[in-house]
Amino acid sequence: MVRPFIDMDKSKGGPSTQNVAM
């Protein structure tokens, strides 16, 4: 579940998803 989240974050280019993964 974390992998797809990072992919979306990379596409959007926002560290907001990184915080959620943590």
C-alpha positions in Angstrom: 0.0 0.0 0.0 3.0 2.3 0.6 4.4 1.6 -2.8 1.4 3.0 -4.8 1.3 6.0 -2.4 4.8 7.0 -3.2 4.1 6.6 -6.9 1.2 9.0 -6.6 3.4 11.4 -4.6 6.0 11.3 -7.3 3.4 12.0 -10.0 2.1 15.0 -8.0 5.5 16.0 -6.8 4.5 16.6 -3.2 6.0 15.5 0.1 2.5 15.3 1.6 2.2 11.6 0.7 5.6 10.9 2.3 4.2 12.1 5.6 1.3 9.7 5.3 3.6 6.8 4.5 5.5 7.5 7.7 
